[in-house]
Amino acid sequence: RAGLLADQMRLGKAVQSVNAVADNAPVIVACPATLKGAWKDEFKKWRPEFKCTILYGRKSFRWPEPGEVVIINYDILVDELPGKPPRGLHVIGDEATAVKSNKSQRHKRFEKLCTAALKSNGKAWLLTGTPMMGSPYELWNLLKTADLNNEAFGHFGKFLYLFNVVQGQFGITYGLPRPEVRDFLRKVM
């Protein structure tokens, strides 16, 4: 129902995702604005049966119809989603580290979109070649957008333990991750 695809660059995360979409599913691809055309090209190449629509501007947001891919950039996701999402909605978040900060509007809006998809018996997939660019906390936030954080680690305390967090004078410091972190991530990655 949800997962993190974190293959290195140029290994075909988009192609894998396009081909994993269920036949006739309604699909939303959220990505940086510069990649919207590339996503349309990938669907046309690998899944030509899907109608692709690129949206521009925050007021343009709408749900896709079955068999349609709506491609939108993160910056124009909306605060309040209109009505109910279509049943079986697939959400693909490309370059998903764009939503790593849980304080950002982008993170909150994308998390709402993923939650709507999962509640509609749909899917939420995160794609990035760099799942942890800075601190491990960014990984927790990234996983949280698709409700994968607790599935992977159980709870935040366990996550902190696995990343050898130490409380210091100036806040927390992450140590080297314990070897079993890989096994925990394999549950969702």
C-alpha positions in Angstrom: 0.0 0.0 0.0 3.0 2.3 0.6 6.7 2.2 0.2 9.9 4.1 -0.3 11.9 3.4 -3.5 15.4 4.7 -2.9 17.4 3.3 -5.8 20.4 5.4 -6.9 19.9 7.9 -9.7 19.4 6.5 -13.2 18.2 3.1 -12.1 14.7 3.6 -13.3 12.6 4.5 -10.2 10.0 6.3 -12.5 9.8 3.4 -14.9 9.3 0.9 -12.0 6.6 3.1 -10.5 4.8 3.7 -13.8 4.7 -0.1 -14.5 3.5 -0.8 -10.9 0.4 1.4 -11.3 -2.8 -0.7 -11.4 -4.7 -0.7 -14.6 -7.2 2.1 -14.9 -6.2 3.6 -11.5 -6.5 7.3 -10.8 -2.9 8.6 -10.3 -1.4 11.8 -8.9 2.4 12.4 -9.5 3.8 15.1 -7.3 7.3 16.2 -8.3 9.5 19.2 -8.8 8.1 21.5 -11.5 11.1 20.8 -13.8 10.2 17.1 -13.9 6.5 17.3 -14.9 7.2 16.9 -18.6 9.5 13.9 -18.0 6.7 12.1 -16.0 4.3 12.7 -18.8 6.8 11.2 -21.3 7.4 8.2 -19.0 3.7 7.4 -18.9 3.3 7.9 -22.6 6.2 5.6 -23.3 5.4 2.8 -20.8 1.6 3.1 -20.1 0.1 4.9 -23.2 -3.4 3.8 -22.1 -3.3 6.5 -19.4 -4.4 10.0 -20.1 -1.8 12.5 -18.7 -2.7 16.0 -17.5 -0.1 18.5 -16.2 -1.6 21.0 -13.8 -0.3 24.6 -13.3 -1.2 26.8 -10.4 -2.6 26.1 -7.0 -6.2 26.7 -8.1 -5.9 24.0 -10.7 -5.7 21.1 -8.3 -8.3 18.3 -8.9 -8.6 14.6 -8.5 -7.8 12.4 -11.5 -10.4 10.2 -13.2 -9.8 6.5 -13.4 -7.2 5.9 -16.1 -5.8 9.4 -15.7 -2.5 10.7 -14.4 -2.6 14.2 -12.9 1.0 15.6 -12.7 1.5 18.4 -10.2 4.5 20.0 -8.6 4.9 20.1 -4.8 4.6 23.9 -4.6 1.1 24.0 -5.9 -0.4 21.3 -3.6 -3.4 22.7 -1.7 -4.1 23.1 2.0 -7.6 21.6 1.8 -8.3 18.7 -0.6 -11.6 19.0 -2.5 -14.2 16.4 -1.6 -13.4 12.7 -1.5 -10.5 11.2 -3.4 -11.3 8.6 -6.1 -11.2 5.1 -4.9 -7.9 3.4 -5.4 -6.0 6.6 -5.9 -2.2 6.1 -6.4 0.1 8.9 -5.3 3.7 9.0 -6.4 6.0 11.5 -4.8 9.2 11.9 -6.9 12.3 13.5 -5.4 10.5 13.0 -2.2 13.2 14.6 -0.1 11.3 17.8 -1.1 9.0 17.0 1.8 11.6 16.1 4.5 10.8 19.0 6.8 7.7 18.3 8.8 7.4 22.0 9.6 7.0 23.0 5.9 3.6 23.5 4.2 4.9 21.3 1.4 5.3 18.4 3.8 1.9 18.9 5.4 0.1 19.1 2.1 1.8 16.1 0.6 1.1 14.1 3.8 -2.6 15.0 3.5 -2.6 13.8 -0.1 -0.9 10.4 0.8 -3.3 10.0 3.7 -6.3 10.6 1.3 -4.9 8.0 -1.1 -4.4 5.4 1.6 -7.9 5.9 3.1 -9.3 5.5 -0.4 -7.8 2.0 -0.6 -5.0 3.4 -2.8 -1.2 3.6 -2.8 1.4 6.1 -1.7 4.9 5.7 -3.1 7.9 7.8 -2.3 10.8 8.0 -4.8 14.3 9.4 -4.0 17.9 8.5 -4.6 18.8 10.2 -1.4 16.4 9.3 1.4 18.6 10.8 4.1 20.4 13.9 3.0 21.0 15.5 6.4 20.0 14.1 9.7 18.1 10.8 10.4 15.2 12.9 11.6 14.6 13.9 7.9 14.3 10.2 7.1 11.6 9.8 9.9 9.7 12.8 8.4 9.9 11.5 4.9 8.6 8.1 6.0 5.9 9.8 8.0 4.3 11.4 4.9 3.2 8.0 3.6 2.6 6.5 7.1 5.7 4.3 6.9 7.5 5.6 9.9 5.9 3.4 12.5 5.7 0.5 10.2 9.4 0.6 9.7 10.5 1.4 13.3 7.6 0.8 15.6 7.8 4.2 17.4 9.9 7.3 17.6 11.7 6.1 20.7 12.9 3.0 18.9 14.0 5.1 15.9 16.1 7.3 18.3 17.6 4.2 19.9 18.5 2.7 16.5 20.3 5.9 15.5 22.2 6.1 18.8 20.8 9.5 19.8 22.5 11.3 22.6 21.0 14.2 24.5 23.7 16.9 24.7 24.0 20.4 26.0 22.8 21.8 22.7 20.1 19.3 21.8 20.2 15.8 20.4 23.1 14.3 18.4 22.7 11.3 16.1 25.4 8.7 16.3 26.2 5.9 13.9 23.1 3.9 13.1 23.0 0.4 14.6 23.4 -2.4 12.0 19.8 -3.5 12.3 18.6 -0.2 10.8 18.8 -1.9 7.4 16.5 -4.6 8.4 13.9 -2.1 9.8 14.1 -0.1 6.6 13.7 -3.2 4.4 10.1 -3.5 5.7 9.1 -0.4 3.8 11.9 0.2 1.3 
